[in-house]
Amino acid sequence: MMNQNQLAHRRAEARLRVLNPDGTPAACQPVAVNQVSHRFLFGCGAFDAVDLMKTQDGEKKAFLQERMEKWFALFNYGTLPFYWGRYEPEEGKTAYPETMAAAKWLREKGVQVKGHPLCWHTACAPWLMKFSNEEILRRQLERIHRDVTAFKGVIDLWDVINEVVIMPVFDKYDNAITRICKEKGRIKLVKAVFDAAKESNPDAVLLINDFNTSQAYEILIEGLLEAGVPISAIGIQSHQHQGYWGLEKLHEVLKRYERFGLPIHFTENTLISGEIMPAHIVDLNDWQVDSWPSTPEGEERQAREISEMYSVLFAHPLVEAITTWDFNDGCWLKAPSGFVHEDNSEKPSWYALKNLIHGEWETHETLTTDEEGYVTFTGFRGGYELAASAGKAAFTLNEDLNAELKLK
């Protein structure tokens, strides 16, 4: 459990004057103050929302709705897929309808949405390969303008480019984005795609994202910032299929990237509740198995590790978001990396995280106003509802607040 001093930056003080519907002070009245949303972004992959919008199968729809209800019980931040090769498998034929429907549905549920990614060498559109490098780049920038503009106001957070450290030397297979990255170089390509995203939505939160947490990524970010690339936040992937990083590595990574003073987002976090992937595997994608079962011992381990890792990250002042990649088991690499099993039943990690997000890190107070109707409290930053016998009022506590609330 974190002490109050470690989490002081996550809290703010409110001094509220509570007024009855007729404008008179609600003096000496009991009031309930309940946090209803978090400012911090507790996130998870929300790809199932797209499938839910698309499917016509009643049984599948009910199953996905059940899963998403358990998703909503934890999270306020969801990542939707924009892999070019899947979003637009044929030129001009996109997954816009179901993706927009999913994004709007999530927003209606109070969820912030991020698109992932706008540029990546993996899962790239194969039909780009017939074009020259100059034409590939033109179409890449055109794609960014099209999609960021189309989703503006619904999706205002983007992983602009993914895994740039390896991009120009990626040799698993030929692809259009590695071609242009080799020709232009990392910094010029990143600047071009970020500038396109910024032009399309000047107010968007724009991330660079990578699994390489070494000095190579640090040096790249330094060069990008010197080149004027408008990076809003640094994205850190933390797929831990080969075992939990542990506190030493976690603090080492935070120290490496905190020097830039930019917000840090842990964008793709996975912790395993089954057998750990062997250490000799260099590329996680090379671990191909028929099944990867979760185990009771692994589930208890996963719950402990998630609790510790989230606690460290929540305590760090530059960390603004944590996104777990898989909500359910059996997704990427068939790994048992979810908060629920494949049948939607909750794992210990689901309960452990719920106890943090909606327990230890959430404010619920019963207070009494003074003779002038004032009440004061310190709470975690986010959205609140105040309720008294004469009515209710909503307010947001993002910074220290001194305000009047009129009950309705």
C-alpha positions in Angstrom: 0.0 0.0 0.0 1.3 3.4 -1.0 1.4 6.1 1.7 -0.3 9.5 1.3 3.0 11.4 0.6 3.9 9.1 -2.3 0.5 9.8 -3.9 0.2 13.5 -3.0 0.5 14.5 -6.7 -2.5 12.3 -7.5 -4.7 14.2 -5.1 -6.1 17.7 -4.8 -8.0 19.6 -2.1 -11.6 20.8 -2.5 -13.3 23.5 -0.5 -16.9 23.5 -1.5 -19.8 25.7 -0.5 -23.0 23.6 -0.9 -26.1 25.5 -1.8 -29.7 24.3 -1.6 -31.8 24.6 -4.8 -33.1 27.9 -3.6 -29.6 29.3 -3.2 -29.4 29.2 0.6 -26.4 27.5 2.2 -27.0 23.8 3.0 -25.8 24.3 6.6 -24.9 21.5 8.9 -26.0 18.9 6.5 -24.5 15.4 5.9 -23.2 15.0 2.3 -21.8 12.1 0.5 -18.8 12.8 -1.8 -18.2 10.0 -4.3 -15.6 9.8 -7.1 -17.2 8.7 -10.3 -14.2 8.9 -12.7 -10.4 9.1 -12.7 -8.1 11.7 -14.3 -5.4 9.1 -14.5 -5.8 6.9 -17.6 -6.2 3.2 -16.5 -6.4 1.5 -19.9 -6.6 -1.7 -21.8 -6.9 -2.9 -25.4 -10.5 -2.5 -26.5 -10.4 -4.3 -29.8 -13.5 -6.4 -28.8 -15.5 -3.2 -29.0 -14.9 -3.1 -32.8 -16.0 -6.8 -33.1 -19.1 -6.0 -31.0 -20.1 -3.2 -33.4 -19.5 -5.5 -36.4 -20.9 -8.8 -35.5 -24.4 -9.9 -36.5 -24.2 -13.1 -34.4 -26.5 -12.8 -31.4 -24.6 -15.3 -29.3 -21.2 -13.7 -30.0 -22.7 -10.2 -29.4 -24.0 -11.3 -25.9 -20.6 -12.9 -25.1 -18.7 -9.7 -26.1 -21.1 -7.5 -24.2 -20.6 -9.5 -21.1 -16.8 -9.2 -21.6 -17.0 -5.5 -22.1 -19.1 -4.9 -19.0 -16.2 -6.5 -17.0 -13.8 -4.3 -19.0 -15.8 -1.2 -18.0 -15.7 -2.2 -14.3 -11.9 -1.5 -14.4 -10.9 0.9 -17.1 -11.5 4.4 -18.4 -9.1 4.3 -21.4 -9.2 2.0 -24.4 -6.9 1.4 -27.4 -8.5 0.7 -30.8 -6.7 -0.9 -33.8 -5.6 1.1 -36.8 -3.0 -1.3 -38.2 -3.0 -0.2 -41.8 -3.1 -3.6 -43.3 -6.1 -4.6 -41.3 -7.9 -1.2 -41.2 -7.6 -0.9 -45.0 -6.8 -4.4 -46.4 -7.8 -3.2 -49.9 -7.1 0.3 -51.0 -10.1 2.6 -50.2 -12.0 -0.1 -48.3 -11.5 0.7 -44.6 -12.9 -0.5 -41.2 -14.1 3.1 -40.6 -17.8 2.3 -39.8 -17.3 -0.3 -37.1 -14.2 1.5 -35.7 -16.0 4.8 -35.4 -19.1 3.1 -33.9 -16.8 1.4 -31.3 -15.0 4.7 -30.5 -18.3 6.6 -30.1 -19.7 3.9 -27.9 -16.6 3.9 -25.7 -16.8 7.7 -25.4 -20.5 7.5 -24.4 -19.4 5.2 -21.6 -16.9 7.8 -20.3 -13.8 6.1 -21.9 -11.0 8.0 -23.5 -9.9 6.3 -26.7 -6.5 6.0 -28.4 -5.8 4.9 -31.9 -2.9 2.5 -32.5 -0.8 3.0 -34.7 -0.8 5.4 -37.6 2.6 4.2 -39.0 4.3 0.9 -38.5 6.3 -1.5 -40.6 4.4 -4.6 -39.2 0.8 -5.2 -40.3 1.4 -2.7 -43.0 -0.9 -2.6 -46.1 0.6 -5.0 -48.6 -0.8 -3.1 -51.6 1.6 -0.3 -50.9 4.5 -2.4 -52.2 3.7 -1.6 -55.8 4.5 2.1 -55.3 7.8 4.0 -55.3 9.2 5.1 -52.0 8.1 8.7 -52.8 4.6 7.5 -53.4 4.6 5.3 -50.3 5.5 8.3 -48.1 2.9 10.5 -49.8 0.2 7.9 -49.2 1.4 7.4 -45.6 1.0 11.1 -44.8 -2.3 11.1 -46.7 -3.5 8.2 -44.6 -2.6 10.1 -41.4 -4.4 13.3 -42.5 -7.5 11.2 -43.5 -7.9 9.2 -40.3 -6.8 11.7 -37.7 -9.2 14.3 -39.3 -12.1 11.8 -39.5 -11.8 10.8 -35.9 -11.1 14.3 -34.4 -13.1 14.9 -31.3 -13.8 11.2 -30.9 -10.2 9.9 -30.8 -7.7 12.6 -29.8 -4.9 10.4 -28.7 -2.7 8.5 -31.2 0.3 6.2 -31.2 1.7 8.1 -34.3 4.5 5.7 -35.1 5.4 2.3 -33.6 8.8 0.7 -33.0 11.0 3.1 -34.8 14.3 1.8 -33.3 14.1 -1.4 -35.2 12.2 0.0 -38.2 15.0 0.6 -40.8 16.8 -2.6 -40.0 13.7 -4.9 -39.7 14.5 -7.9 -41.9 11.8 -10.5 -41.2 10.1 -9.5 -44.5 10.1 -6.7 -47.0 7.5 -3.9 -46.3 6.7 -0.4 -47.5 7.5 1.4 -44.2 10.9 -0.1 -43.6 11.7 0.9 -47.2 11.0 4.6 -46.6 12.6 4.6 -43.2 15.8 3.2 -44.7 15.8 5.9 -47.3 14.8 8.9 -45.1 16.2 7.9 -41.8 14.4 7.5 -38.5 14.3 11.2 -37.5 13.1 12.5 -40.9 10.3 9.9 -41.1 9.2 10.4 -37.6 9.1 14.2 -38.0 7.0 13.8 -41.2 4.4 11.6 -39.7 4.1 13.6 -36.5 3.8 16.9 -38.4 1.0 15.3 -40.4 -0.8 14.2 -37.3 -0.3 17.6 -35.6 -1.6 19.5 -38.7 -4.7 17.3 -38.7 -5.5 17.7 -35.0 -3.4 20.4 -33.3 -4.9 19.5 -29.9 -4.3 15.7 -30.1 -2.0 13.8 -27.7 0.7 12.3 -30.0 2.8 9.4 -28.8 5.9 7.7 -30.0 5.9 4.1 -28.9 8.5 1.3 -28.7 9.3 -2.0 -27.0 13.0 -1.1 -27.0 13.6 0.6 -23.7 17.3 0.7 -24.0 19.6 3.7 -24.5 18.9 3.4 -28.3 15.3 4.7 -27.7 16.5 7.4 -25.4 19.0 8.6 -28.0 16.3 8.5 -30.7 13.9 10.6 -28.5 16.7 13.1 -27.8 17.3 13.5 -31.6 13.6 13.8 -32.3 13.1 16.6 -29.7 16.1 18.4 -31.0 14.5 18.2 -34.5 11.3 19.8 -33.2 9.1 16.7 -33.4 5.9 17.5 -31.4 6.0 14.5 -29.1 3.2 14.8 -26.4 4.2 11.7 -24.5 6.7 8.8 -24.5 5.2 5.4 -25.0 6.8 2.4 -23.3 5.9 -1.2 -24.2 6.3 -3.7 -21.4 5.4 -7.1 -22.7 6.7 -9.4 -20.0 6.1 -12.8 -21.5 9.6 -13.8 -20.3 8.9 -12.8 -16.7 8.2 -9.7 -14.6 10.7 -6.9 -15.0 10.9 -6.4 -11.3 11.4 -3.2 -9.3 15.0 -2.7 -10.4 14.3 -2.6 -14.1 11.1 -0.7 -13.7 12.9 2.1 -11.8 15.7 2.0 -14.3 13.4 2.5 -17.3 11.5 5.3 -15.5 14.8 7.0 -14.7 16.0 6.8 -18.3 13.0 8.6 -19.7 12.0 10.9 -16.9 14.9 13.2 -17.9 12.9 14.5 -20.8 10.2 15.9 -18.6 7.5 14.5 -20.9 4.5 12.5 -19.8 5.2 8.7 -19.8 2.6 6.2 -20.9 3.0 2.5 -20.4 1.2 1.6 -23.6 1.3 -2.2 -23.9 1.7 -4.1 -20.6 1.4 -7.9 -20.3 2.1 -10.1 -17.4 1.7 -13.9 -17.7 -0.4 -16.2 -15.5 1.1 -19.4 -16.9 4.5 -20.8 -17.8 7.0 -18.1 -18.6 8.4 -17.9 -22.1 12.0 -19.2 -22.3 14.7 -16.5 -22.0 16.5 -17.6 -25.2 13.7 -16.3 -27.4 14.8 -13.0 -28.9 11.7 -12.0 -30.8 8.5 -12.8 -28.8 6.7 -13.6 -32.0 8.9 -16.6 -32.6 7.3 -18.4 -29.6 4.5 -20.3 -31.4 2.5 -22.7 -29.3 -0.7 -24.6 -29.7 -2.0 -23.6 -26.3 -0.7 -21.6 -23.3 -2.7 -22.4 -20.3 -3.1 -20.3 -17.2 -2.4 -22.0 -13.9 -3.6 -21.3 -10.3 0.0 -20.5 -9.2 0.6 -18.3 -12.2 -2.6 -16.4 -11.6 -1.6 -15.6 -8.0 1.8 -14.5 -9.2 0.2 -12.3 -12.0 -2.0 -10.6 -9.5 0.9 -9.8 -7.2 3.1 -8.5 -10.0 0.3 -6.3 -11.5 -0.4 -4.8 -8.0 3.2 -4.0 -7.5 3.9 -2.6 -11.0 0.7 -0.5 -11.1 1.6 0.9 -7.6 5.0 2.0 -8.7 3.8 3.6 -11.9 0.8 5.3 -10.2 3.3 6.8 -7.7 5.5 8.3 -10.4 4.6 11.9 -11.2 5.3 11.7 -14.9 3.3 8.5 -15.6 -0.1 9.5 -17.0 -1.4 6.2 -18.3 -1.1 2.4 -18.0 -2.5 0.2 -20.7 -2.7 -3.6 -20.4 -2.6 -5.1 -23.8 -4.9 -8.1 -23.4 -8.1 -8.0 -21.4 -8.7 -11.7 -21.8 -6.4 -14.8 -22.2 -5.5 -16.3 -25.5 -4.9 -13.1 -27.5 -1.5 -12.2 -28.7 0.7 -15.4 -28.9 -2.2 -17.2 -27.2 -0.7 -16.0 -23.9 -2.5 -16.2 -20.6 -2.0 -12.4 -20.1 -5.6 -11.3 -19.5 -7.6 -10.2 -16.5 -10.3 -12.7 -17.5 -10.1 -16.2 -18.8 -11.2 -16.9 -22.4 -14.7 -17.8 -21.0 -14.9 -14.3 -19.4 -14.5 -15.5 -15.8 -12.5 -13.2 -13.7 -8.9 -14.0 -12.7 -7.3 -12.9 -9.4 -5.6 -10.0 -11.3 -9.0 -8.5 -12.2 -10.0 -8.3 -8.5 -6.5 -7.1 -7.5 -6.6 -4.2 -10.0 -10.2 -3.4 -9.1 -9.2 -3.1 -5.4 -6.6 -0.5 -6.4 -8.4 1.6 -9.0 -11.8 1.5 -7.4 -10.8 1.0 -3.8 -7.4 2.2 -2.5 -7.1 4.9 -5.2 -10.7 6.2 -5.3 -12.3 8.8 -2.9 -15.6 8.2 -1.1 -16.4 10.4 1.9 -19.3 11.1 4.1 -19.0 14.6 5.5 -21.0 17.4 7.2 -21.2 21.0 6.0 -20.5 23.8 8.5 -22.9 26.6 9.4 -22.2 28.4 6.2 -22.5 25.3 4.0 -18.8 24.6 3.5 -17.1 21.2 3.3 -13.4 20.5 2.7 -11.7 17.3 1.7 -8.7 15.9 -0.2 -9.4 13.4 -2.9 -7.9 11.7 -6.0 -8.2 13.7 -9.1 -11.2 13.0 -11.3 -14.9 13.5 -11.6 -17.2 13.6 -8.5 -20.8 13.6 -7.4 -21.9 15.3 -4.2 -25.2 14.2 -2.8 -27.3 15.6 0.0 -31.0 15.3 1.1 -31.9 18.4 -1.1 -30.3 17.1 -4.3 -27.0 16.3 -6.1 -24.3 18.2 -7.9 -21.4 17.2 -10.1 -17.9 18.6 -10.1 -14.4 17.9 -11.3 -11.3 17.9 -9.0 -8.3 18.1 -11.3 -6.5 20.9 -9.3 -7.2 22.4 -5.9 -10.7 23.7 -6.0 -12.7 26.4 -4.3 -16.2 26.5 -5.6 -19.9 26.8 -5.0 -22.2 23.8 -5.8 -25.9 24.3 -6.2 -27.9 21.1 -5.5 -30.5 20.0 -8.1 
